[in-house]
Amino acid sequence: MIFNLTAEQKLAEIIRQAQRSQWLAENRCALDEYIRRIESRGTFSDGLRRF
């Protein structure tokens, strides 16, 4: 019983990691563009923050 639970948890973790990797690969271009935009323009609240 414990072995099945451990195996199921490990399989769920492997699936989560694969889904995360796939999502990152599919969205890499958009993420890179967002990072470039924030680096060049800053965030929307840069002029509003007091810290």
mmCIF file of the N, C-alpha and C atoms, coordinates in Angstrom:
data_MODEL
# 
_entry.id   MODEL 
# 
loop_
_atom_site.group_PDB 
_atom_site.id 
_atom_site.type_symbol 
_atom_site.label_atom_id 
_atom_site.label_alt_id 
_atom_site.label_comp_id 
_atom_site.label_asym_id 
_atom_site.label_entity_id 
_atom_site.label_seq_id 
_atom_site.pdbx_PDB_ins_code 
_atom_site.Cartn_x 
_atom_site.Cartn_y 
_atom_site.Cartn_z 
_atom_site.occupancy 
_atom_site.B_iso_or_equiv 
_atom_site.pdbx_formal_charge 
_atom_site.auth_seq_id 
_atom_site.auth_comp_id 
_atom_site.auth_asym_id 
_atom_site.auth_atom_id 
_atom_site.pdbx_PDB_model_num 
ATOM 1   N N  . MET A 1 1  ? 0.824  -1.191 0.000   1.00 0.00 ? 1  MET A N  1 
ATOM 2   C CA . MET A 1 1  ? 0.000  0.000  0.000   1.00 0.00 ? 1  MET A CA 1 
ATOM 3   C C  . MET A 1 1  ? 0.868  1.254  0.000   1.00 0.00 ? 1  MET A C  1 
ATOM 4   N N  . ILE A 1 2  ? 1.847  1.319  0.876   1.00 0.00 ? 2  ILE A N  1 
ATOM 5   C CA . ILE A 1 2  ? 2.732  2.480  0.939   1.00 0.00 ? 2  ILE A CA 1 
ATOM 6   C C  . ILE A 1 2  ? 3.527  2.606  -0.353  1.00 0.00 ? 2  ILE A C  1 
ATOM 7   N N  . PHE A 1 3  ? 3.959  1.471  -0.907  1.00 0.00 ? 3  PHE A N  1 
ATOM 8   C CA . PHE A 1 3  ? 4.712  1.508  -2.163  1.00 0.00 ? 3  PHE A CA 1 
ATOM 9   C C  . PHE A 1 3  ? 3.872  2.128  -3.273  1.00 0.00 ? 3  PHE A C  1 
ATOM 10  N N  . ASN A 1 4  ? 2.599  1.747  -3.357  1.00 0.00 ? 4  ASN A N  1 
ATOM 11  C CA . ASN A 1 4  ? 1.714  2.289  -4.395  1.00 0.00 ? 4  ASN A CA 1 
ATOM 12  C C  . ASN A 1 4  ? 1.549  3.793  -4.255  1.00 0.00 ? 4  ASN A C  1 
ATOM 13  N N  . LEU A 1 5  ? 1.404  4.264  -3.027  1.00 0.00 ? 5  LEU A N  1 
ATOM 14  C CA . LEU A 1 5  ? 1.258  5.693  -2.781  1.00 0.00 ? 5  LEU A CA 1 
ATOM 15  C C  . LEU A 1 5  ? 2.532  6.432  -3.168  1.00 0.00 ? 5  LEU A C  1 
ATOM 16  N N  . THR A 1 6  ? 3.678  5.891  -2.793  1.00 0.00 ? 6  THR A N  1 
ATOM 17  C CA . THR A 1 6  ? 4.955  6.504  -3.136  1.00 0.00 ? 6  THR A CA 1 
ATOM 18  C C  . THR A 1 6  ? 5.152  6.525  -4.647  1.00 0.00 ? 6  THR A C  1 
ATOM 19  N N  . ALA A 1 7  ? 4.847  5.436  -5.311  1.00 0.00 ? 7  ALA A N  1 
ATOM 20  C CA . ALA A 1 7  ? 4.982  5.366  -6.767  1.00 0.00 ? 7  ALA A CA 1 
ATOM 21  C C  . ALA A 1 7  ? 4.031  6.358  -7.435  1.00 0.00 ? 7  ALA A C  1 
ATOM 22  N N  . GLU A 1 8  ? 2.826  6.469  -6.914  1.00 0.00 ? 8  GLU A N  1 
ATOM 23  C CA . GLU A 1 8  ? 1.850  7.405  -7.477  1.00 0.00 ? 8  GLU A CA 1 
ATOM 24  C C  . GLU A 1 8  ? 2.315  8.849  -7.295  1.00 0.00 ? 8  GLU A C  1 
ATOM 25  N N  . GLN A 1 9  ? 2.865  9.160  -6.133  1.00 0.00 ? 9  GLN A N  1 
ATOM 26  C CA . GLN A 1 9  ? 3.373  10.507 -5.882  1.00 0.00 ? 9  GLN A CA 1 
ATOM 27  C C  . GLN A 1 9  ? 4.548  10.829 -6.801  1.00 0.00 ? 9  GLN A C  1 
ATOM 28  N N  . LYS A 1 10 ? 5.425  9.877  -6.990  1.00 0.00 ? 10 LYS A N  1 
ATOM 29  C CA . LYS A 1 10 ? 6.572  10.074 -7.875  1.00 0.00 ? 10 LYS A CA 1 
ATOM 30  C C  . LYS A 1 10 ? 6.104  10.281 -9.311  1.00 0.00 ? 10 LYS A C  1 
ATOM 31  N N  . LEU A 1 11 ? 5.154  9.486  -9.756  1.00 0.00 ? 11 LEU A N  1 
ATOM 32  C CA . LEU A 1 11 ? 4.614  9.628  -11.106 1.00 0.00 ? 11 LEU A CA 1 
ATOM 33  C C  . LEU A 1 11 ? 3.951  10.996 -11.282 1.00 0.00 ? 11 LEU A C  1 
ATOM 34  N N  . ALA A 1 12 ? 3.213  11.439 -10.285 1.00 0.00 ? 12 ALA A N  1 
ATOM 35  C CA . ALA A 1 12 ? 2.568  12.755 -10.347 1.00 0.00 ? 12 ALA A CA 1 
ATOM 36  C C  . ALA A 1 12 ? 3.617  13.857 -10.455 1.00 0.00 ? 12 ALA A C  1 
ATOM 37  N N  . GLU A 1 13 ? 4.706  13.735 -9.734  1.00 0.00 ? 13 GLU A N  1 
ATOM 38  C CA . GLU A 1 13 ? 5.794  14.716 -9.798  1.00 0.00 ? 13 GLU A CA 1 
ATOM 39  C C  . GLU A 1 13 ? 6.447  14.718 -11.177 1.00 0.00 ? 13 GLU A C  1 
ATOM 40  N N  . ILE A 1 14 ? 6.674  13.556 -11.739 1.00 0.00 ? 14 ILE A N  1 
ATOM 41  C CA . ILE A 1 14 ? 7.262  13.453 -13.082 1.00 0.00 ? 14 ILE A CA 1 
ATOM 42  C C  . ILE A 1 14 ? 6.341  14.115 -14.107 1.00 0.00 ? 14 ILE A C  1 
ATOM 43  N N  . ILE A 1 15 ? 5.047  13.889 -13.976 1.00 0.00 ? 15 ILE A N  1 
ATOM 44  C CA . ILE A 1 15 ? 4.078  14.490 -14.900 1.00 0.00 ? 15 ILE A CA 1 
ATOM 45  C C  . ILE A 1 15 ? 4.071  16.006 -14.750 1.00 0.00 ? 15 ILE A C  1 
ATOM 46  N N  . ARG A 1 16 ? 4.085  16.509 -13.509 1.00 0.00 ? 16 ARG A N  1 
ATOM 47  C CA . ARG A 1 16 ? 4.123  17.957 -13.277 1.00 0.00 ? 16 ARG A CA 1 
ATOM 48  C C  . ARG A 1 16 ? 5.362  18.583 -13.900 1.00 0.00 ? 16 ARG A C  1 
ATOM 49  N N  . GLN A 1 17 ? 6.505  17.941 -13.731 1.00 0.00 ? 17 GLN A N  1 
ATOM 50  C CA . GLN A 1 17 ? 7.745  18.461 -14.302 1.00 0.00 ? 17 GLN A CA 1 
ATOM 51  C C  . GLN A 1 17 ? 7.690  18.470 -15.827 1.00 0.00 ? 17 GLN A C  1 
ATOM 52  N N  . ALA A 1 18 ? 7.128  17.435 -16.417 1.00 0.00 ? 18 ALA A N  1 
ATOM 53  C CA . ALA A 1 18 ? 7.006  17.373 -17.878 1.00 0.00 ? 18 ALA A CA 1 
ATOM 54  C C  . ALA A 1 18 ? 6.057  18.458 -18.383 1.00 0.00 ? 18 ALA A C  1 
ATOM 55  N N  . GLN A 1 19 ? 4.957  18.670 -17.683 1.00 0.00 ? 19 GLN A N  1 
ATOM 56  C CA . GLN A 1 19 ? 4.009  19.708 -18.079 1.00 0.00 ? 19 GLN A CA 1 
ATOM 57  C C  . GLN A 1 19 ? 4.636  21.092 -17.955 1.00 0.00 ? 19 GLN A C  1 
ATOM 58  N N  . ARG A 1 20 ? 5.405  21.305 -16.888 1.00 0.00 ? 20 ARG A N  1 
ATOM 59  C CA . ARG A 1 20 ? 6.083  22.591 -16.693 1.00 0.00 ? 20 ARG A CA 1 
ATOM 60  C C  . ARG A 1 20 ? 7.088  22.832 -17.807 1.00 0.00 ? 20 ARG A C  1 
ATOM 61  N N  . SER A 1 21 ? 7.868  21.824 -18.134 1.00 0.00 ? 21 SER A N  1 
ATOM 62  C CA . SER A 1 21 ? 8.854  21.950 -19.208 1.00 0.00 ? 21 SER A CA 1 
ATOM 63  C C  . SER A 1 21 ? 8.179  22.247 -20.539 1.00 0.00 ? 21 SER A C  1 
ATOM 64  N N  . GLN A 1 22 ? 7.083  21.576 -20.806 1.00 0.00 ? 22 GLN A N  1 
ATOM 65  C CA . GLN A 1 22 ? 6.353  21.801 -22.053 1.00 0.00 ? 22 GLN A CA 1 
ATOM 66  C C  . GLN A 1 22 ? 5.798  23.222 -22.093 1.00 0.00 ? 22 GLN A C  1 
ATOM 67  N N  . TRP A 1 23 ? 5.217  23.686 -20.981 1.00 0.00 ? 23 TRP A N  1 
ATOM 68  C CA . TRP A 1 23 ? 4.665  25.034 -20.928 1.00 0.00 ? 23 TRP A CA 1 
ATOM 69  C C  . TRP A 1 23 ? 5.759  26.071 -21.157 1.00 0.00 ? 23 TRP A C  1 
ATOM 70  N N  . LEU A 1 24 ? 6.909  25.887 -20.500 1.00 0.00 ? 24 LEU A N  1 
ATOM 71  C CA . LEU A 1 24 ? 8.014  26.828 -20.679 1.00 0.00 ? 24 LEU A CA 1 
ATOM 72  C C  . LEU A 1 24 ? 8.495  26.854 -22.120 1.00 0.00 ? 24 LEU A C  1 
ATOM 73  N N  . ALA A 1 25 ? 8.593  25.701 -22.751 1.00 0.00 ? 25 ALA A N  1 
ATOM 74  C CA . ALA A 1 25 ? 9.032  25.636 -24.145 1.00 0.00 ? 25 ALA A CA 1 
ATOM 75  C C  . ALA A 1 25 ? 8.032  26.339 -25.058 1.00 0.00 ? 25 ALA A C  1 
ATOM 76  N N  . GLU A 1 26 ? 6.747  26.145 -24.805 1.00 0.00 ? 26 GLU A N  1 
ATOM 77  C CA . GLU A 1 26 ? 5.712  26.755 -25.633 1.00 0.00 ? 26 GLU A CA 1 
ATOM 78  C C  . GLU A 1 26 ? 5.633  28.270 -25.445 1.00 0.00 ? 26 GLU A C  1 
ATOM 79  N N  . ASN A 1 27 ? 6.033  28.756 -24.283 1.00 0.00 ? 27 ASN A N  1 
ATOM 80  C CA . ASN A 1 27 ? 5.874  30.171 -23.967 1.00 0.00 ? 27 ASN A CA 1 
ATOM 81  C C  . ASN A 1 27 ? 7.190  30.930 -23.853 1.00 0.00 ? 27 ASN A C  1 
ATOM 82  N N  . ARG A 1 28 ? 8.294  30.307 -24.208 1.00 0.00 ? 28 ARG A N  1 
ATOM 83  C CA . ARG A 1 28 ? 9.617  30.920 -24.071 1.00 0.00 ? 28 ARG A CA 1 
ATOM 84  C C  . ARG A 1 28 ? 9.696  32.266 -24.785 1.00 0.00 ? 28 ARG A C  1 
ATOM 85  N N  . CYS A 1 29 ? 9.197  32.338 -26.006 1.00 0.00 ? 29 CYS A N  1 
ATOM 86  C CA . CYS A 1 29 ? 9.260  33.571 -26.794 1.00 0.00 ? 29 CYS A CA 1 
ATOM 87  C C  . CYS A 1 29 ? 8.528  34.710 -26.072 1.00 0.00 ? 29 CYS A C  1 
ATOM 88  N N  . ALA A 1 30 ? 7.328  34.449 -25.615 1.00 0.00 ? 30 ALA A N  1 
ATOM 89  C CA . ALA A 1 30 ? 6.535  35.468 -24.927 1.00 0.00 ? 30 ALA A CA 1 
ATOM 90  C C  . ALA A 1 30 ? 7.196  35.884 -23.619 1.00 0.00 ? 30 ALA A C  1 
ATOM 91  N N  . LEU A 1 31 ? 7.741  34.941 -22.886 1.00 0.00 ? 31 LEU A N  1 
ATOM 92  C CA . LEU A 1 31 ? 8.418  35.264 -21.631 1.00 0.00 ? 31 LEU A CA 1 
ATOM 93  C C  . LEU A 1 31 ? 9.644  36.135 -21.874 1.00 0.00 ? 31 LEU A C  1 
ATOM 94  N N  . ASP A 1 32 ? 10.429 35.799 -22.889 1.00 0.00 ? 32 ASP A N  1 
ATOM 95  C CA . ASP A 1 32 ? 11.614 36.596 -23.215 1.00 0.00 ? 32 ASP A CA 1 
ATOM 96  C C  . ASP A 1 32 ? 11.220 38.017 -23.609 1.00 0.00 ? 32 ASP A C  1 
ATOM 97  N N  . GLU A 1 33 ? 10.161 38.156 -24.399 1.00 0.00 ? 33 GLU A N  1 
ATOM 98  C CA . GLU A 1 33 ? 9.686  39.485 -24.807 1.00 0.00 ? 33 GLU A CA 1 
ATOM 99  C C  . GLU A 1 33 ? 9.217  40.285 -23.596 1.00 0.00 ? 33 GLU A C  1 
ATOM 100 N N  . TYR A 1 34 ? 8.502  39.646 -22.689 1.00 0.00 ? 34 TYR A N  1 
ATOM 101 C CA . TYR A 1 34 ? 8.040  40.313 -21.472 1.00 0.00 ? 34 TYR A CA 1 
ATOM 102 C C  . TYR A 1 34 ? 9.226  40.807 -20.643 1.00 0.00 ? 34 TYR A C  1 
ATOM 103 N N  . ILE A 1 35 ? 10.231 39.976 -20.487 1.00 0.00 ? 35 ILE A N  1 
ATOM 104 C CA . ILE A 1 35 ? 11.419 40.357 -19.718 1.00 0.00 ? 35 ILE A CA 1 
ATOM 105 C C  . ILE A 1 35 ? 12.112 41.551 -20.372 1.00 0.00 ? 35 ILE A C  1 
ATOM 106 N N  . ARG A 1 36 ? 12.260 41.529 -21.702 1.00 0.00 ? 36 ARG A N  1 
ATOM 107 C CA . ARG A 1 36 ? 12.879 42.658 -22.411 1.00 0.00 ? 36 ARG A CA 1 
ATOM 108 C C  . ARG A 1 36 ? 12.067 43.942 -22.217 1.00 0.00 ? 36 ARG A C  1 
ATOM 109 N N  . ARG A 1 37 ? 10.746 43.824 -22.273 1.00 0.00 ? 37 ARG A N  1 
ATOM 110 C CA . ARG A 1 37 ? 9.887  45.005 -22.106 1.00 0.00 ? 37 ARG A CA 1 
ATOM 111 C C  . ARG A 1 37 ? 10.006 45.577 -20.699 1.00 0.00 ? 37 ARG A C  1 
ATOM 112 N N  . ILE A 1 38 ? 10.010 44.732 -19.695 1.00 0.00 ? 38 ILE A N  1 
ATOM 113 C CA . ILE A 1 38 ? 10.140 45.200 -18.314 1.00 0.00 ? 38 ILE A CA 1 
ATOM 114 C C  . ILE A 1 38 ? 11.511 45.838 -18.095 1.00 0.00 ? 38 ILE A C  1 
ATOM 115 N N  . GLU A 1 39 ? 12.553 45.256 -18.653 1.00 0.00 ? 39 GLU A N  1 
ATOM 116 C CA . GLU A 1 39 ? 13.893 45.815 -18.501 1.00 0.00 ? 39 GLU A CA 1 
ATOM 117 C C  . GLU A 1 39 ? 14.004 47.182 -19.169 1.00 0.00 ? 39 GLU A C  1 
ATOM 118 N N  . SER A 1 40 ? 13.340 47.381 -20.285 1.00 0.00 ? 40 SER A N  1 
ATOM 119 C CA . SER A 1 40 ? 13.456 48.657 -20.996 1.00 0.00 ? 40 SER A CA 1 
ATOM 120 C C  . SER A 1 40 ? 12.469 49.712 -20.494 1.00 0.00 ? 40 SER A C  1 
ATOM 121 N N  . ARG A 1 41 ? 11.252 49.314 -20.137 1.00 0.00 ? 41 ARG A N  1 
ATOM 122 C CA . ARG A 1 41 ? 10.218 50.274 -19.733 1.00 0.00 ? 41 ARG A CA 1 
ATOM 123 C C  . ARG A 1 41 ? 9.956  50.302 -18.238 1.00 0.00 ? 41 ARG A C  1 
ATOM 124 N N  . GLY A 1 42 ? 10.328 49.253 -17.543 1.00 0.00 ? 42 GLY A N  1 
ATOM 125 C CA . GLY A 1 42 ? 9.992  49.133 -16.130 1.00 0.00 ? 42 GLY A CA 1 
ATOM 126 C C  . GLY A 1 42 ? 8.591  48.572 -15.958 1.00 0.00 ? 42 GLY A C  1 
ATOM 127 N N  . THR A 1 43 ? 8.171  48.455 -14.719 1.00 0.00 ? 43 THR A N  1 
ATOM 128 C CA . THR A 1 43 ? 6.835  47.930 -14.439 1.00 0.00 ? 43 THR A CA 1 
ATOM 129 C C  . THR A 1 43 ? 5.829  49.070 -14.378 1.00 0.00 ? 43 THR A C  1 
ATOM 130 N N  . PHE A 1 44 ? 4.552  48.734 -14.434 1.00 0.00 ? 44 PHE A N  1 
ATOM 131 C CA . PHE A 1 44 ? 3.504  49.755 -14.437 1.00 0.00 ? 44 PHE A CA 1 
ATOM 132 C C  . PHE A 1 44 ? 3.511  50.588 -13.160 1.00 0.00 ? 44 PHE A C  1 
ATOM 133 N N  . SER A 1 45 ? 4.012  50.040 -12.071 1.00 0.00 ? 45 SER A N  1 
ATOM 134 C CA . SER A 1 45 ? 3.933  50.740 -10.789 1.00 0.00 ? 45 SER A CA 1 
ATOM 135 C C  . SER A 1 45 ? 5.245  51.404 -10.381 1.00 0.00 ? 45 SER A C  1 
ATOM 136 N N  . ASP A 1 46 ? 6.210  51.473 -11.271 1.00 0.00 ? 46 ASP A N  1 
ATOM 137 C CA . ASP A 1 46 ? 7.496  52.070 -10.895 1.00 0.00 ? 46 ASP A CA 1 
ATOM 138 C C  . ASP A 1 46 ? 7.337  53.495 -10.371 1.00 0.00 ? 46 ASP A C  1 
ATOM 139 N N  . GLY A 1 47 ? 6.437  54.276 -10.920 1.00 0.00 ? 47 GLY A N  1 
ATOM 140 C CA . GLY A 1 47 ? 6.239  55.650 -10.473 1.00 0.00 ? 47 GLY A CA 1 
ATOM 141 C C  . GLY A 1 47 ? 5.315  55.773 -9.278  1.00 0.00 ? 47 GLY A C  1 
ATOM 142 N N  . LEU A 1 48 ? 4.690  54.699 -8.874  1.00 0.00 ? 48 LEU A N  1 
ATOM 143 C CA . LEU A 1 48 ? 3.716  54.733 -7.784  1.00 0.00 ? 48 LEU A CA 1 
ATOM 144 C C  . LEU A 1 48 ? 4.266  54.211 -6.462  1.00 0.00 ? 48 LEU A C  1 
ATOM 145 N N  . ARG A 1 49 ? 5.274  53.372 -6.535  1.00 0.00 ? 49 ARG A N  1 
ATOM 146 C CA . ARG A 1 49 ? 5.801  52.747 -5.312  1.00 0.00 ? 49 ARG A CA 1 
ATOM 147 C C  . ARG A 1 49 ? 6.568  53.757 -4.469  1.00 0.00 ? 49 ARG A C  1 
ATOM 148 N N  . ARG A 1 50 ? 6.526  53.568 -3.177  1.00 0.00 ? 50 ARG A N  1 
ATOM 149 C CA . ARG A 1 50 ? 7.261  54.436 -2.260  1.00 0.00 ? 50 ARG A CA 1 
ATOM 150 C C  . ARG A 1 50 ? 8.347  53.665 -1.506  1.00 0.00 ? 50 ARG A C  1 
ATOM 151 N N  . PHE A 1 51 ? 8.728  52.485 -2.013  1.00 0.00 ? 51 PHE A N  1 
ATOM 152 C CA . PHE A 1 51 ? 9.781  51.702 -1.353  1.00 0.00 ? 51 PHE A CA 1 
ATOM 153 C C  . PHE A 1 51 ? 10.890 51.409 -2.297  1.00 0.00 ? 51 PHE A C  1 
# 
